[in-house]
Amino acid sequence: MSGNGGNSDESNAHIGNNKRRGLMPKGLVASVAQVIADLAAHIAATVAHGATGAVVGTTNAQTLSNKTLTTPTIANLTNMQHDHQGGAGGGTLTAPVIVSFTNAQHNHQNAAGGGKLDPSLALTEMGRLPYAYALEMPEQAAFTTVRTLAAAGGGTMFPIEITDWMFVQSLTIHTLNVASARSWEWRLYKEPNGGSATASEVAGINGTDSFTPGAATNRTSAATTPGLVAPGLYWVVLRCTHATNGLDIGTQATGVLSTNHSRIKSGLAALGSTIDISTGWTPSTVWVAGRLNGRVAGEAAAF
């Protein structure tokens, strides 16, 4: 055949034959294959439609950032830290209204109980206590009776009542040794609540002292970290720390209606953050010459 008409007929015949055979032209097959490939690539793509991050799937476990949610419905807060301590925890609450404390332990002993109260809130009206003696101690007494705390662990304890807020600076005791090196330590412990025998220290209200006496003398040991102590009943615990020499402290006998005013113990371990104030202690009717010294009037030294 010759001419365009012949070529057209030949092409039509070729297409017709392909149709009858269930075949498509090569160009169309290639186009369909490309479309299929493009669709597969689009499905697998993590970046699509101009997004610069991973595509978000409704059931995928993904971490999202830089999203703004408007009035979202949150079905469960199980995995959402939400303590309102800062922005990450829901933001700080301003004067929240708490309707009931029925199920809230709230004794202000620690963070779980509502947090410790700030002592400074009450100082303007209550003031600060300048000193506190051992409970019921007659300060005019001579305190010439010796109580020897044995070397390396002899101990004694006595109660002391702090009737107002007190900025404790130091502890003073009366010692009766007249020679040789001596050393001792002390700590202030809270009277346990609820009948427990384990007393906890008042942080920072503790100290040590080393000296070589030439006569009976008062010894004052500064607190490691002087600070405010709330009103209440406390225990002062003394312990001899010298390896070979005991510590003689002054005590005073009581009268006809005497009761126990102190306790003594041998082999007392180094003082720590807590102490058993019951086990192994022997009651005694004598007063121990001891006094907590406090700061007043914004001063840096004890009264």
Secondary structure as the mmCIF struct_conf table of DSSP 4:
data_model
#
loop_
_struct_conf.conf_type_id
_struct_conf.id
_struct_conf.beg_label_comp_id
_struct_conf.beg_label_asym_id
_struct_conf.beg_label_seq_id
_struct_conf.end_label_comp_id
_struct_conf.end_label_asym_id
_struct_conf.end_label_seq_id
HELX_RH_AL_P HELX_RH_AL_P1 GLY A 3 ARG A 20
TURN_TY1_P TURN_TY1_P1 ARG A 21 GLY A 22
HELX_RH_AL_P HELX_RH_AL_P2 LYS A 26 ALA A 44
BEND BEND1 THR A 46 VAL A 47
TURN_TY1_P TURN_TY1_P2 HIS A 49 GLY A 50
BEND BEND2 THR A 52 GLY A 53
HELX_LH_PP_P HELX_LH_PP_P1 ALA A 54 GLY A 57
BEND BEND3 THR A 58 ASN A 60
BEND BEND4 ASN A 66 ASN A 66
BEND BEND5 THR A 70 THR A 71
TURN_TY1_P TURN_TY1_P3 THR A 78 ASN A 79
BEND BEND6 GLN A 85 GLY A 86
HELX_RH_3T_P HELX_RH_3T_P1 GLY A 87 GLY A 89
TURN_TY1_P TURN_TY1_P4 GLY A 90 GLY A 90
BEND BEND7 THR A 94 ALA A 95
TURN_TY1_P TURN_TY1_P5 THR A 102 ASN A 103
BEND BEND8 HIS A 108 ASN A 110
HELX_RH_3T_P HELX_RH_3T_P2 ALA A 111 GLY A 113
TURN_TY1_P TURN_TY1_P6 GLY A 114 GLY A 114
TURN_TY1_P TURN_TY1_P7 PRO A 119 PRO A 119
HELX_RH_AL_P HELX_RH_AL_P3 SER A 120 MET A 126
BEND BEND9 PRO A 130 PRO A 130
STRN STRN1 TYR A 131 TYR A 133
STRN STRN2 ALA A 134 ALA A 134
TURN_TY1_P TURN_TY1_P8 LEU A 135 GLU A 136
TURN_TY1_P TURN_TY1_P9 GLU A 139 GLN A 140
BEND BEND10 ALA A 141 ALA A 141
STRN STRN3 THR A 145 LEU A 149
TURN_TY1_P TURN_TY1_P10 ALA A 151 GLY A 153
STRN STRN4 GLY A 155 ILE A 162
BEND BEND11 ASP A 164 ASP A 164
STRN STRN5 MET A 166 THR A 175
BEND BEND12 ALA A 179 SER A 180
STRN STRN6 ARG A 182 LYS A 190
HELX_LH_PP_P HELX_LH_PP_P2 GLU A 191 PRO A 192
BEND BEND13 ASN A 193 ASN A 193
TURN_TY1_P TURN_TY1_P11 GLY A 194 GLY A 195
BEND BEND14 ALA A 197 ALA A 197
STRN STRN7 THR A 198 PHE A 211
BEND BEND15 GLY A 214 ALA A 215
STRN STRN8 THR A 217 VAL A 229
BEND BEND16 PRO A 231 PRO A 231
STRN STRN9 GLY A 232 CYS A 240
BEND BEND17 ALA A 243 THR A 244
STRN STRN10 LEU A 247 GLN A 252
TURN_TY1_P TURN_TY1_P12 VAL A 256 LEU A 257
STRN STRN11 SER A 262 LYS A 265
BEND BEND18 SER A 266 GLY A 267
HELX_LH_PP_P HELX_LH_PP_P3 LEU A 268 LEU A 271
BEND BEND19 SER A 273 SER A 273
STRN STRN12 THR A 274 ASP A 276
BEND BEND20 ILE A 277 SER A 278
TURN_TY1_P TURN_TY1_P13 THR A 279 GLY A 280
STRN STRN13 THR A 282 SER A 284
BEND BEND21 THR A 285 VAL A 286
STRN STRN14 TRP A 287 VAL A 288
STRN STRN15 GLY A 290 ARG A 295
TURN_TY1_P TURN_TY1_P14 ALA A 297 GLY A 298
BEND BEND22 ALA A 300 ALA A 301
#
